[in-house]
Every structure is written in C-alpha cells, then in structure tokens.
Amino acid sequence: MRSRYSAFVEGRREYLLRTWAEETRPAVLDLDPGQRWLGLSIRATSAGGMADEVGEVEFVARSRVAGRGQRLHERSRFRRVNGEWFYVDGNLPGKQPA
C-alpha cells in the first residue's frame, strides 16, 4: 500500500499499472499532474502478513487539487502472487461496491 501511495506521489504510472491485478487493471491510468499528495494514514489492516495470500488495508490519503483539499478514504483488497502484492480493488467505507 505504501509503495503504491509513493508511486501516486511520484507520478509513477507504470509501477501503479504493474502492481494492479490483471482482471481489474484499467487500460489507461490518467494521473492529474496538478494533484499534490499531502499524506497517508493507515486506519486498519486485515491479513496481508508473511504467510497470507490476501490482505486488506483501510486508509485515508489526503491531497490538494487546484487549491482544494481532497480526502480519499478506501478499503483496498490486495492479493499476493509469486511473492508480489497486487492491488485488486477497493471500496469507500459506507458505500456499496460498484
């Protein structure tokens, strides 16, 4: 999770796509060059340890776009394949998944 947040901060589109599960990976990932990431707070984790193949992370990421603060609160699901973690999908707490 932290490596993906860092990749968003640094605009590393290729890394984000490479660490996204194939079945949910978008064909194109547009990043807003005007978005400034301000911080990441991990709220909770479930599984995701050394012996696990899946895990969840609940986080809040703060950013600023065109002078306006934004807050992304998400529960993300990850899956480990051959020792590497992949982002599967996420949902916003309190909202039904699409």
Buried (B, 14 or more C-beta within 10 A) or exposed (E): BEEBBEBBBEEBBEBBBEBBBEEEBEEEEEEEEEBEBEEBEEEEBEBBEEEEEEBBBBBBBBBEEEEEEBEBBBBBBBBBEEEEBBBBBBEEEEEEEE
